Amino acid sequence: MRRQVVLLFPVFLAIALLLNAPHLGGFLITDDLPMLYRTSPLSGAGFWDCWKVWGNGFWRPLNCVMFFVLQRIAGFNALPFDVLAVVIHAIVATLTVVVGTRVLRLAMAPAVLAGVLMVVHVGAFHPLSQLNAACDSTFAAGLLLFVLGCHALRESPTRLAIAQWVGGLTICALSKELVVLLPVYFLLWTGTWRWKALSPRQRMAGAVTLAVSGAYFIALLLGQFLAENSYSGEQRVLLNPVSFGRQVADYLFSVGVPYIHVVEAPFGAISLSHNTLWGIRGLIAIGVLVFAWKSWQGAIPRQQTILAVSLVLPLLPPSLLADPPQSRYLYSALPFFCLLLADVVHRARRRSPLLGRWAFGGVCVLGVVYAMGFYASPTVDATRQTERAVEAFIHDAKGYSKDWIDGTMISIYAHPHPGQGESRWVYSQLLFELFIPEKDVTVVLDHIVPETSAAYAFDSNVLRLRPIPPGSHL
């Protein structure tokens, strides 16, 4: 079985490359640009600068290191960045199969189905199209490795089990702030909520997991409090229980029905009325309550309850944000969604061959629909159009730049980037900083950000607009 699972990786990699082929080697845009600048030789960044806290109070050094290394190898060529994102995605799909076979004891066919569903899920498009969002896919890989380690510690606490647990914990801690959820995952996947029931080695692993997650949580709170550009400082955190519940329901709906009403909507042509959305949220709330009640009574297999809780957990922190639901936050929940469907297929096959075939076929149809999103989705197409527009914009700007005088302002009226206000201004300035570094100019977007020429300048330290002191001039 181990050999079969290893052979699945190149298959998943080929599928992911095929689905993402139109995007490979495009152009680096939007949120990739600040990361490029932070890790670029143009900013004077060294390797150890990758380990510093970001301007928004987050600490994601693994992402920074990937950008740092790739820039030294390939410069600003987007192809290596895109290929690395696809490779990480294929690793996540392979680990999904490993968790299915080793931890959940699924038959090989349903487990492979989970891996295929993961690799074709259009919900992965954001981390695939932007390496800056690869912190979500590396966290998912670390989380699945952590789950394998927790299970192995329960079965037989060998050196391999400890290595899987340590490796998963380390990758998660270096990837994203969701590492604060790992103590809950540890209790879920070690098979008991009772501390006394754990073996001494399991207790040690649990204590270390709690210590790492607790230290990260405290550091995260301090970072958000002290950062110049934090989420809390921008008042982007929800404190309303009704709004929080609505966000959770929207994210749960979007995991299975990719983005009918989230910001990056692969099936964005579909629109739902306000009342319809609230009806769907109500049905999801009722379903969650019924599932919880049945699980409490023991009517639902414990394995499915663990998968369902594991699916919901990574969706809770982004549900606290006041921003509308966004696709990049779904990625860490996708492996557990795919495994949950595979577990349903596995149990259906055991109950009745006919029922099993129908369940297997239904999930296959769902996978085809997801895969079609990579080619038929308006948002995926819009992303590629943006890449082409930005590339053409830089090509034209390089042609004009020979006539620019250092220290002058450049007005842009055919702006290629999506977004609004300040973010569009920063993206434009970063494009010039990265791709035309020989010219010291400042972008002016008075029609988007009023009075940028008179009131603001570019602050490369925090990558945002900053007020110009009175009496200064550009």
N, C-alpha and C positions, 0 to 999 in steps of 0.2 A: 504493500500500500504506500509506503514511503516513496518508492521509486515512481509510482503513478502520480503522486502529488507533485514531485519535483518536475516531472515531465509536463505538468499542467502550466507551469510558469511561462515557457516560451509560447504556448498556445494562447494564454491570456494576453501576453505581450503583443502577439500578432493581431489579435482581435482589437485591442486598444489602439494600436498603431493604425489599423484599417479605419476604425471609426473616427479617429482624430486626424487622419491624413490631410484633409483640406486645411487644417489649422497649422500643421507642422511647418516650422520655418517662417512664420508670419512676421510680426513685429512686436516688440515689447511695448506695452501700453499701460495706462492708468496706474494701478497700485504697484506694478513692477518697477516703475520709474523711481519712486522714492527709495526702494530697496537697492536698485542699481546705483543710485547716487551715494547712499550710505556706505556701500562696500566698494565703490570705485576708487581707483588711484587718483582720480580728479579731485576727490574730497580729502585726499591725504589719509584715507582709512588704512589701517593695518589689520592683520589677522585678529589681534586681541580686541580691536574695536568691535568685532562681531559679537563679543560677549557682554557688551554694555546694554543697559536698559534703553528701550526706545523712547522717543519723545512723548509718546502717549502712555507711558508707564508700563508697557508690556515687555517681556523678556523672552525672545524666541531665537536663541543663538543658532540653532540648527539650520534655520532658514537663511540666516545671514551668512553662515559658513558656505552653504551651497552656492549662493550668489557670488561670494568672494572667490571661491575656487573656479567656478565656471567663467567668470570674467577674466581671470588670469589665463585661462586656457583658450577661450573663444571670443573674448571681447564682448561686443554687444550683438553678436549673432544669436538670433532667437532659437535656432534649431536645437542646440544642445540643452537649452532650458526646457524646451517642449518635450524632448526625448526623455530627459530625467523625470519630468512629471509623469509621463506615461509609464516609465519603469516602476516608479513608486506605486502607481495605481495597480499595475499587474502584481506587484508583491502583496498589496492589500487583498486582492482577489484570491491569490494563492493561499494566504494565511486564513482567509475565510473558509476555504475548503478544509484546511488542516484543523481548524477549530470544530468544523462540522463533523469530521471523522473521528478525531481523537477525544474531544471533550463531550460532544453531544451524541456520539455513537451513531451517527446517521449512516445509512447505506451510501455507497460510493456515488450512485446516480443522483440522489437528492443533494448530496454535498457538492458535487460538481455543478449542479444546477444553481446552487447558491453562489458559487464563484463566478459562473457565467453571468448571472443576473447582476452581480456586483460590477463586473467589468463593462457591461453594456448600459448600466444605469446612467441616464443623461444627467442625473443629479451630480455626477462627478465632473461635469464639464468645467465648472469654474476652477477647481484645482488643476485640471488638465490644461486649461488655456492660460493660466497665470501661475508662474512658479511661486509668486508671493503668497498664494493661497495654498501652497504645498504643505504649510504647517498643519493643515487639517488632515491631509493624507498621511504625512509622517506620524502624526498623533494617532490616527486610526491603525497604522501598522504597529506602532508601539503598544497600543491598547490590546490588540489581538494577541501580540506576543506576551503581554502581561497576563491575559486570560489563560493562555496555554501554561504559563509558569504557575499561576495559582492552582490550576487543576492538577498539574504534575506534582506540586507540593502536597496536595491532598492524597494523591494516589501513592506516590513514592518520592520522598524528598531527596532526589539525587542531585549530583552536580549539574546535570543538564537542566533540571527543573529550576535550580537556583539561578543558572545562567539566563534562562528564559525570563524569569521574574525580574532579575536585575536589568537585563537588556530592555525589556518593555518599560520598566519604570524610568530608566535613564532617557530613552527616546521620547517618552511622553513629557518628561520634565524639561527637555531641551526644545520641545516642539511648541507647546501651547499651554496656556493657563488652565485648561481643562484637567490638568494633572491633579487639581484639588478634588476631583471626583473619584480618584483611584481607591481610597479606603472603602467606598461603597462597593466598587467592583471587586475588591479583594474579598469582602464578606460574601458577596453573591456567588463568586466562582470557586471559593474554597469549600462551599457546601454547608456552611453553618454560620449562624449569627451569634453563637455562644462562644465567648472567648475561652472558657475553660475546656471546651471540646477540641480546641486546636492543639496540635502537637507543639513541643518546644520550638522546633524549627519554623513552624507556621507562625507561632506567636512573634518570633524575632522578625520574620518577613512582614507581618502585619504592623508591628511597631515601627519598623523603618519606613514602610509605606505611609503610615500616619504622620511620622515626623517630617518626611519630605513634603507631603501634601500640605501639612499645617504650616511649615516654614514658607512654602510658596504662596499660600493664601495670605499670610501676614505681609510678605513682601509685596504681593499684588495690591493689597489695600494701601500700603504706604506709597507704592508707586503711583497709584491713581490719585492719592491725596497730594503728592508733591509734584507730579508731572505738569508741564506747562500746557499740554494739549490732551488731557485725560478725558475719558468718557464721563466721569462724574463732574468734572469741571464744565463740560459742555451740556450738562443736564440731560444726558441721553439714557438715564437709568429709570426704569418704570418702578413705581412703588404702589400702583393701583392693582389690587388682586384680580379685578375683572379684566383689566387690560392684559395682565400677565397670563391669565387663563386663556384669553383669546389668542395670544401669541403662541402658546403651547399647542392649542388646537390647530392653528394654521400650519405650524411646523409639522405636526403629526400627519395632517392631510397631505402636505406637500411631499413627504417621504414616499408615499405610495402613488400619489397623483401629481407628478412633478410640475409644480409651480403654476397652477392656474391663477393664483392671486398673490404670488410673491414678486419681489422686485425684478430679479432676473428670471424671466418666464419663458422657458423653452417652448411651451405651448401658449405663448402670450396672446395669440389671436383669440383665445377663448376668454370671455369675460362673464363674470357672475354678478348678479345684483346683490345689493346690500343685504336684503332679506334672505336670499339664498345662502349667502356666506354664513349668516348667523344660524340658519337652519342646519347647515353642515357642522358648524361648531357645536351646536346643541346635540346632534347625533353622536359626534365624537365624544363629548362629555358623558353622555349616557352610556356609550360603549365602554369607556374607561371605567366608569363606576361598576357596570355589570361585570366586566373582566376582573376588577379588583375583588368584588364580592364572591364570584365563583372561585377565584384563586384562594381566597380566605377559607372557603368551604372545602377546598381540595378537589373541586370538580374539573379544574384545568390542570394539566400536567405541570409539575413544578418547573420543568425545563423551559416550557413556554413562558411561564411567569418570569423567570430569570432573563430570558431573551427580551421580553417586552419591557422590563424595567431597564435593561441595558440599552435598549433603543431610546427610551425617553430621556435618560439621564443627560446625554450631551446636548439635548435640545433645551434644557432648562436655563442655563446661563444666557444664551442669546435671546431667550424669551423675556429676559429682564430689561433688554434694550428698548428704547422708545422707537428706534428705527423699524420700518416695516420688515417682515421676514425676508431673509436673503439666502440665496441658494448655498453659499459657501459654508454656512453653518450646519447644513444637513449631512455633510460627508461622514462624520464620525458615527452617525446613527445608521448609515446604509448597510454595513456588514451585518448588523443584528436584525435589520428588516429582512435582508435576503436569507439569513439563517432561520428566521421565524417562518418564512414561507416554505423553506426546504424541510423544516421539521413537520409542518402541516402535510406536505406531500409524503414524507416518510411514514407518518402515522396513517395516512389514507391508504397507502399501499399495503400496509400491514393489516388493515381492516378488510379491504376488498381490492382485488386487482383492478376491477373496472373503475372503482372510485379513485384508485391511485393513478390510473391513466388519465382520467379527467382532470385531476388536480395537477398532474405533471404538465399536461397540455395547456391548462389555463395559465400556469406560471410561465411557460414558454412563450405564449402569446403576449403576456405582459412584457417579457424581455424584448420581444421584437418591437413593441411599441416604444419602449425606452430607447432602443438602438436607433430607431427612425428619427428620434429627436436630434441626433448628431448631424443629420442631413436636412431634416424638414423643419427644424425649429427656427422661428423668426429671431429669437435672441442669439442663437448660435451664429446665424447668418449675419446679424447686426455686428457681432463681435469681430467677425472676419472682415466685414466692410470697414469697421473702425481701424483695424490694423492696416489695411491697404491705404486708407485715407491719411493716417498718420505717417506712413512710410513715404507717400507722395508729398506730403507737407514738408517733411524734413529734406527730401530731395530738392524741392523747389527753394526752400530756405537756404540750403547750402549754396545754391546758384546765386542767390541774391546777396549772400553774406559778404562777398568780396568788396561790396560797396559800403558796408556798415562801418561806422566809426565807434571805437570803444567808448563806453560810458553813455551811449545814447539809448533812447527808448524805441522799441519796435511795436507798432500797433498791428494787431491781428484781428481781422474781421471774418475770415473764413476758417473758423476754429474747428479742428477735426475731432476733438475729444468729447466724449459724453460727460455728463455731470453738470453741476451748476456752480456758479459763483466762484468762491475761493479755490475749490479743487481744480477747476478748469484752468485757473490762472497758474497754480502751482505746477500742473502737468506741462503747460506750455513752457514755463521757465525751465523746468527740468529737462525738457527735450533740447533746449538750446544749450544748457549747461553740459549735457552728456554728449550730444552729437555735433555741436559746433563750439567746442571748448575754447577755440582760438579767439573768439569774439566775446567781449565783456559787454553784454547788452541786457536791458530789462524789458520784459514784456509788458505791454499796456493793453488791458481789456476793459476800457471804460464802459463799453456797452453791456458787459456782463457783471463786472465788479466796479461799481461807480467810483470814479476819482482815483483809480489805481495809480495814475501818473503823479498825482499830487499828494496822496495820503499814505501810500504803502511802498515798501521795498521788500525784496526777497531775503528771507532769513534761511540760509542753508543749514543751520544747526538744527532747527525744528521743522524745516521744510514747510513753511507757511508764510502768509503775509505778516508783516509787522509794521506798526505805525512808525512813520518817520518823525524824529524829534523836531519840534518847532525850530525854524531857522535853517533847517537842512534843505538840501535840494538834490535832485538826481542829475 
